[in-house]
Amino acid sequence: MLECGRLFRADNITAVYSEVHKALIISADVTLNPYADHVEICRNPLERLLPSPGIHEYMVVGTTRPGIHPELAVKRTISASFAMDATPAKVAVYSMGTDNPARTEVSVSTQAPPVSAQAPATGTKAPSTSGPASGAAVEATGWSTNFVLQDALSNALTELRKVAGFRNPDVGLPFHVVAIGGQIGGFTLHTGVFVKVKAA
């Protein structure tokens, strides 16, 4: 049984409206335990019961499975889409604050945010800053310096989402594993195991 949903801390909250799909897409970076936590972005259920606040409200909420789990904390980018006929000027997103819930008002863009070059997390491959050429195979490789295949696969899928470019979150991205390998010792940038995936 899952415990009651609670707010999770969120950073880098963005909101984009897709004219093509007529949907509002909200993304946020959250820190969670991948083995125990399930976090999502949803509408504020109180919005339907209370007087209209003037802008749509959303929440970064999640649940944690009871029991004993590995003590891990990783940062993941989550997103959710909501059908909408017109572009709102801004939205409000609730997340966990220091002492009370934090309310962040986010301006809504009509263009996908550009992919920025940033330092990769430990055990991951640096993301590509350019999208794939038309007709080119979309591939990505994830590494785990701790020799954990699960982490390598997770890192590979994170990179695959980035190189695949902006997509409607409601549309799946099929993939298959094309290679698994590793490196032990030697003068190399990577020591660990890797998983290479390719978009189907």
Rosetta silent file (secondary structure, phi, psi, omega in degrees, C-alpha in Angstrom):
SEQUENCE: MLECGRLFRADNITAVYSEVHKALIISADVTLNPYADHVEICRNPLERLLPSPGIHEYMVVGTTRPGIHPELAVKRTISASFAMDATPAKVAVYSMGTDNPARTEVSVSTQAPPVSAQAPATGTKAPSTSGPASGAAVEATGWSTNFVLQDALSNALTELRKVAGFRNPDVGLPFHVVAIGGQIGGFTLHTGVFVKVKAA
SCORE:     score description
SCORE:     0.000 S_00000001
   1 L     0.000  138.024  178.412    0.000    0.000    0.000 S_00000001
   2 L   -86.006  149.022  175.927    1.247    3.487   -0.858 S_00000001
   3 L   -76.383  168.031 -179.123    1.299    6.253    1.697 S_00000001
   4 L   -60.535  147.631 -179.907   -0.789    9.376    1.159 S_00000001
   5 L   -64.019  146.155  179.569    0.413   11.709   -1.561 S_00000001
   6 E  -141.603  160.887  178.015    2.646   14.589   -0.482 S_00000001
   7 E   -72.641  142.564  174.927    4.340   17.544   -2.105 S_00000001
   8 L  -113.163  152.178  177.260    7.876   17.062   -3.431 S_00000001
   9 L   -68.874  138.716 -178.123   10.512   19.764   -3.850 S_00000001
  10 E  -135.738  142.570  177.452   10.760   20.998   -7.453 S_00000001
  11 E  -128.352  164.398  175.990   13.244   23.173   -9.337 S_00000001
  12 E    49.733   51.651  179.760   13.440   24.616  -12.851 S_00000001
  13 E   -77.181  128.018  179.180    9.686   24.574  -13.368 S_00000001
  14 E  -129.873  155.247  178.019    8.721   25.408  -16.972 S_00000001
  15 E  -137.265  127.580 -178.571    5.433   25.623  -18.841 S_00000001
  16 E  -129.999  136.851  175.837    5.041   25.374  -22.619 S_00000001
  17 E  -104.732  126.166  179.317    1.872   25.504  -24.692 S_00000001
  18 E   -96.499  112.954  177.541    1.814   23.353  -27.841 S_00000001
  19 L   -65.582  -33.961 -177.527   -0.370   24.861  -30.553 S_00000001
  20 L   -66.396  -45.888 -176.301   -0.141   21.625  -32.538 S_00000001
  21 L   -95.927   -2.596 -178.163   -1.403   19.377  -29.753 S_00000001
  22 L    51.442   53.398 -176.584   -3.545   22.008  -28.002 S_00000001
  23 E  -144.380  146.300  173.604   -1.940   21.073  -24.707 S_00000001
  24 E   -94.581  128.237 -177.147   -0.134   22.720  -21.830 S_00000001
  25 E  -117.507  119.092 -179.577    3.087   20.909  -20.913 S_00000001
  26 E  -111.551  132.519  178.993    4.611   21.478  -17.482 S_00000001
  27 E  -127.227  153.401  178.708    8.067   20.163  -16.564 S_00000001
  28 E  -157.779  151.058  174.073   10.072   20.252  -13.341 S_00000001
  29 E   -93.641  125.971  179.856   13.251   18.816  -11.840 S_00000001
  30 E  -126.776  149.649  175.538   12.587   16.746   -8.727 S_00000001
  31 E  -103.312  123.776 -174.625   14.869   14.862   -6.350 S_00000001
  32 E  -148.286  170.714  171.892   13.556   11.411   -5.513 S_00000001
  33 L   -95.465  112.432 -174.729   14.412    7.817   -4.699 S_00000001
  34 L   -63.918  -19.449 -179.361   13.921    5.915   -7.991 S_00000001
  35 L   -87.372  -22.958 -172.418   13.200    2.666   -6.144 S_00000001
  36 L  -122.038  -27.884 -172.343   10.560    4.001   -3.773 S_00000001
  37 E   -98.592  141.417  171.581    9.136    7.332   -4.960 S_00000001
  38 E  -125.044  115.325 -174.246    6.556    7.979   -7.660 S_00000001
  39 E  -122.308  141.016  179.353    6.187   11.692   -8.447 S_00000001
  40 E  -148.112  167.076  176.142    3.899   13.422  -10.939 S_00000001
  41 E  -107.450  128.019 -178.614    2.431   16.784  -11.835 S_00000001
  42 E  -140.656  167.378  177.483   -1.346   17.076  -11.544 S_00000001
  43 E   -67.723  148.601  175.257   -4.098   19.680  -11.319 S_00000001
  44 L   -71.251  113.583 -177.152   -4.791   21.141   -7.896 S_00000001
  45 H   -64.233  -22.022 -179.787   -7.988   19.284   -6.852 S_00000001
  46 H   -75.906  -14.510 -177.863   -9.016   22.193   -4.613 S_00000001
  47 H   -62.051  -30.504 -178.998   -9.229   24.494   -7.626 S_00000001
  48 H   -79.164  -18.834 -176.151  -12.660   23.071   -8.460 S_00000001
  49 L   -97.692  -29.820 -176.604  -13.965   23.606   -4.931 S_00000001
  50 L   -98.111  164.425  175.951  -12.641   27.064   -4.100 S_00000001
  51 L   -56.375  145.786 -176.343  -13.275   30.391   -5.836 S_00000001
  52 L   -58.132  127.438 -179.996  -11.279   30.719   -9.038 S_00000001
  53 L   -79.257   -3.637 -179.705   -7.737   32.002   -8.310 S_00000001
  54 L    98.257  -29.422  175.914   -7.532   33.578  -11.766 S_00000001
  55 L  -133.444  154.786  179.829   -4.898   31.180  -13.080 S_00000001
  56 L   -68.701  143.127 -178.381   -4.775   27.399  -13.299 S_00000001
  57 E  -117.407  142.242 -179.229   -3.016   25.669  -10.395 S_00000001
  58 E  -133.900  165.744 -176.535   -0.958   22.475  -10.449 S_00000001
  59 E  -137.083  143.102  171.991    0.916   20.396   -7.877 S_00000001
  60 E   -99.305   99.860 -174.293    4.111   18.336   -7.808 S_00000001
  61 E  -124.903  159.136  179.361    2.969   15.396   -5.692 S_00000001
  62 E  -162.416  175.769  178.742    4.103   11.851   -5.121 S_00000001
  63 E  -130.396  157.809  178.386    3.984    8.761   -2.971 S_00000001
  64 E  -124.419  127.349  178.380    6.644    6.596   -1.342 S_00000001
  65 L   -69.163  137.637  177.619    6.352    2.831   -1.069 S_00000001
  66 L   -71.864  162.572  178.244    6.732    1.569    2.492 S_00000001
  67 L   114.652 -171.893 -179.463    9.515   -0.820    3.376 S_00000001
  68 L   -96.835  127.887 -178.246   13.288   -0.869    3.139 S_00000001
  69 L  -133.724  157.525  173.863   14.835    0.654    0.023 S_00000001
  70 L   -58.711  140.280 -179.808   18.345    1.639   -1.080 S_00000001
  71 L   -81.564   88.424 -179.221   19.162    5.123    0.187 S_00000001
  72 L  -124.014  149.409  175.285   19.369    6.918   -3.152 S_00000001
  73 L  -142.118  110.526 -179.515   18.529   10.460   -4.195 S_00000001
  74 E  -123.694  154.190  177.863   18.614   11.315   -7.890 S_00000001
  75 E   -97.493  126.973  179.627   17.372   14.309   -9.827 S_00000001
  76 E  -127.005  149.426  173.798   14.841   13.539  -12.551 S_00000001
  77 E   -98.316  121.311  177.788   12.897   15.731  -14.933 S_00000001
  78 E  -112.932  156.355  179.129    9.191   14.932  -14.928 S_00000001
  79 E  -149.504  161.226  177.962    6.500   16.405  -17.159 S_00000001
  80 E  -152.132  149.191  179.704    2.776   16.224  -17.739 S_00000001
  81 E  -118.070  147.987 -178.113    0.420   17.562  -20.398 S_00000001
  82 E  -135.068  125.437 -179.503   -3.066   18.983  -19.978 S_00000001
  83 E   -61.245  135.359 -176.432   -5.543   19.558  -22.799 S_00000001
  84 L  -158.526  136.453 -175.685   -6.273   23.255  -23.247 S_00000001
  85 L   -82.825  -26.094 -176.913   -7.840   25.300  -26.054 S_00000001
  86 L  -133.367  159.898 -178.621   -5.961   28.551  -25.477 S_00000001
  87 L   -81.404  117.287  175.951   -2.553   29.636  -24.230 S_00000001
  88 L   -75.969  151.485  179.756   -2.680   30.803  -20.598 S_00000001
  89 L   -68.258  -40.859  178.843   -0.433   33.723  -19.659 S_00000001
  90 E  -159.193  164.840  177.488    0.915   31.890  -16.631 S_00000001
  91 E  -132.352  162.066  177.260    0.213   29.004  -14.266 S_00000001
  92 E  -113.506  134.474 -179.142    0.856   28.389  -10.576 S_00000001
  93 E  -124.289  124.825  177.509    2.670   25.255   -9.404 S_00000001
  94 E   -93.463  137.315  175.814    2.723   24.091   -5.771 S_00000001
  95 E  -145.079  178.687 -179.095    5.695   22.109   -4.467 S_00000001
  96 E   -75.036  127.149  176.873    7.325   21.393   -1.125 S_00000001
  97 L  -101.584 -167.649 -179.108    8.821   24.472    0.482 S_00000001
  98 L   -69.338  -50.601  179.321   11.051   24.904    3.524 S_00000001
  99 L  -119.042  -28.973 -177.439    8.246   25.135    6.093 S_00000001
 100 L  -134.649  168.976  176.408    5.087   25.443    4.010 S_00000001
 101 E   -57.474  139.920  178.391    4.001   24.620    0.458 S_00000001
 102 E   -97.540  132.276  179.303    5.814   26.767   -2.110 S_00000001
 103 E  -111.992  117.735 -177.871    3.695   28.448   -4.794 S_00000001
 104 E  -115.647  123.889  175.430    5.556   29.343   -7.986 S_00000001
 105 E   -92.501  126.329 -174.002    3.952   31.346  -10.779 S_00000001
 106 E  -119.854  126.893  175.336    5.407   30.360  -14.148 S_00000001
 107 E   -71.025  141.775 -176.539    4.964   32.261  -17.408 S_00000001
 108 E   -94.526  126.911  177.498    3.804   30.040  -20.261 S_00000001
 109 E   -97.717  158.495  176.982    5.920   29.915  -23.411 S_00000001
 110 L  -107.374    6.947  177.924    4.720   28.830  -26.842 S_00000001
 111 L  -127.422  146.855  177.872    8.098   27.423  -27.891 S_00000001
 112 L   -66.735  137.399  179.061   10.020   24.467  -26.552 S_00000001
 113 L   -64.943  141.340 -179.943   12.983   25.560  -24.397 S_00000001
 114 L   -68.004  150.759  177.266   16.364   25.082  -26.123 S_00000001
 115 L   -75.479  124.068 -177.194   18.600   22.252  -24.976 S_00000001
 116 L  -102.721  146.492  177.500   21.395   23.783  -22.910 S_00000001
 117 L   -77.467  128.564 -179.592   24.866   22.396  -22.454 S_00000001
 118 L  -144.564  160.255 -178.934   25.410   21.410  -18.845 S_00000001
 119 L   -68.034  132.303 -179.571   27.807   19.305  -16.841 S_00000001
 120 L   -71.764  151.498  175.737   26.676   15.658  -16.810 S_00000001
 121 L   -71.586  162.598 -178.698   25.861   13.948  -13.538 S_00000001
 122 L   -57.868  127.667  177.116   28.255   11.306  -12.253 S_00000001
 123 L    86.258    9.329  179.586   28.062    8.220  -14.401 S_00000001
 124 L  -117.374  161.790  179.221   26.166    9.818  -17.302 S_00000001
 125 L   -91.755  139.722 -178.899   27.094   10.741  -20.824 S_00000001
 126 L   -61.236  132.736 -177.851   27.166   14.428  -21.718 S_00000001
 127 L   -71.021  150.038  176.284   23.986   15.354  -23.639 S_00000001
 128 L   -78.208  139.296 -177.969   24.147   16.417  -27.237 S_00000001
 129 L   -91.997   -1.686  178.815   23.268   20.084  -27.782 S_00000001
 130 L  -122.215  145.077 -179.756   21.959   19.537  -31.297 S_00000001
 131 L   -73.324  165.306 -179.523   18.950   17.545  -32.386 S_00000001
 132 L   -70.315  147.469  177.027   19.254   14.528  -34.685 S_00000001
 133 L   -67.918  154.105 -178.558   19.412   15.124  -38.417 S_00000001
 134 L   -57.950  126.800  179.071   16.309   14.303  -40.376 S_00000001
 135 L    83.390   -6.954 -178.547   16.124   10.547  -40.955 S_00000001
 136 L   -79.257  147.687  178.205   19.110    9.882  -38.686 S_00000001
 137 L   -68.890  136.097  179.442   18.919    7.123  -36.107 S_00000001
 138 L   -96.325  113.235 -178.609   18.368    8.444  -32.589 S_00000001
 139 E  -129.082  158.806  176.681   20.735    6.700  -30.188 S_00000001
 140 E  -155.220  151.611 -179.797   22.040    7.373  -26.695 S_00000001
 141 E  -126.283  133.983  177.218   24.439    5.730  -24.267 S_00000001
 142 E  -118.240  140.646 -178.703   24.252    5.743  -20.493 S_00000001
 143 E  -114.489  152.775  169.963   27.072    4.830  -18.116 S_00000001
 144 E  -131.335  113.114  179.157   27.186    3.651  -14.521 S_00000001
 145 L   -73.251  -10.437  178.124   30.536    4.045  -12.790 S_00000001
 146 L   -98.290    8.377  177.535   29.204    1.794  -10.018 S_00000001
 147 L    62.116   40.193  177.719   28.619   -1.102  -12.452 S_00000001
 148 L  -111.645  111.340 -176.819   24.826   -1.026  -11.996 S_00000001
 149 H   -61.280  -36.527  179.881   23.029   -1.903  -15.250 S_00000001
 150 H   -58.899  -43.655  179.529   19.754   -0.401  -13.986 S_00000001
 151 H   -67.822  -39.814  179.159   21.440    2.991  -13.536 S_00000001
 152 H   -62.585  -42.151  178.436   23.152    2.765  -16.925 S_00000001
 153 H   -65.324  -43.252  179.107   19.818    2.026  -18.630 S_00000001
 154 H   -60.692  -43.061  178.595   18.098    4.867  -16.764 S_00000001
 155 H   -65.100  -38.106  179.182   20.855    7.297  -17.804 S_00000001
 156 H   -64.450  -40.877 -179.922   20.634    6.097  -21.426 S_00000001
 157 H   -68.943  -35.913  176.079   16.867    6.688  -21.532 S_00000001
 158 H   -60.952  -44.464  179.597   17.289   10.162  -20.040 S_00000001
 159 H   -68.552  -34.721 -179.921   19.765   11.019  -22.805 S_00000001
 160 H   -63.644  -39.641  177.781   17.513    9.442  -25.464 S_00000001
 161 H   -62.304  -37.187 -178.622   14.661   11.758  -24.478 S_00000001
 162 H   -69.494  -47.204 -176.461   17.007   14.735  -24.833 S_00000001
 163 H   -74.118  -20.171  178.644   18.435   13.846  -28.251 S_00000001
 164 H   -73.430  -16.398  178.460   14.981   12.890  -29.562 S_00000001
 165 L    84.831 -175.891 -176.945   13.930   16.537  -29.165 S_00000001
 166 L   -65.905  128.033  179.526   10.629   18.041  -28.077 S_00000001
 167 L  -138.902  153.804  173.842    7.796   15.484  -28.051 S_00000001
 168 L   -66.319  122.442 -178.395    4.273   15.360  -26.704 S_00000001
 169 L   -58.920  -21.745  179.862    4.616   13.622  -23.287 S_00000001
 170 L   -78.931  -11.473  179.447    1.422   11.649  -24.042 S_00000001
 171 L   -99.697  125.921 -176.829    3.093   10.015  -27.061 S_00000001
 172 L   -70.310  161.353  176.473    5.433    7.168  -26.196 S_00000001
 173 L  -122.171   91.479 -179.187    9.036    6.845  -27.363 S_00000001
 174 L   -68.322  149.637 -178.740    9.693    3.176  -28.191 S_00000001
 175 E  -151.835  166.999  170.036   13.288    1.961  -28.003 S_00000001
 176 E  -142.868  153.523 -179.702   15.424   -1.162  -27.939 S_00000001
 177 E   -81.350  127.043 -177.612   18.786   -1.977  -26.396 S_00000001
 178 E  -106.720  -19.241  179.758   21.491   -2.323  -29.040 S_00000001
 179 E  -161.637  145.994  173.361   24.576   -2.891  -26.863 S_00000001
 180 E  -134.408  131.988 -178.718   25.701   -3.588  -23.321 S_00000001
 181 E  -162.089 -164.679 -179.814   29.337   -3.418  -22.310 S_00000001
 182 E  -175.105 -179.509 -178.807   31.851   -1.926  -19.951 S_00000001
 183 E  -146.457  133.982  176.601   35.402   -0.993  -19.112 S_00000001
 184 L  -123.207  121.189  176.327   37.614   -1.935  -16.173 S_00000001
 185 L    68.008 -173.428  179.677   40.789    0.010  -15.483 S_00000001
 186 L    85.473  171.810  178.623   43.030    1.604  -18.079 S_00000001
 187 L   -90.647   96.173 -176.664   43.350    5.206  -19.180 S_00000001
 188 L  -149.742  157.492  178.485   39.797    6.002  -20.240 S_00000001
 189 L   -73.335  -25.338 -176.149   37.090    8.548  -19.564 S_00000001
 190 L  -124.112  128.903  169.658   34.666    5.831  -18.517 S_00000001
 191 L  -126.874  116.674 -175.352   35.139    2.971  -16.098 S_00000001
 192 E   152.455 -156.088  177.537   31.977    1.024  -15.477 S_00000001
 193 E  -113.924  152.424  178.803   29.152   -0.478  -17.501 S_00000001
 194 E  -132.449  155.010  173.713   27.178    1.117  -20.323 S_00000001
 195 E  -129.061  128.550  178.782   23.887    0.515  -22.089 S_00000001
 196 E  -108.934  127.129 -178.620   23.269    1.805  -25.608 S_00000001
 197 E  -121.128  157.544 -178.768   19.667    2.305  -26.730 S_00000001
 198 E  -137.287  134.615  178.864   18.107    3.263  -30.050 S_00000001
 199 E   -66.860  132.913 -177.744   14.700    4.761  -30.749 S_00000001
 200 L   -77.561    0.000    0.000   12.541    2.254  -32.600 S_00000001
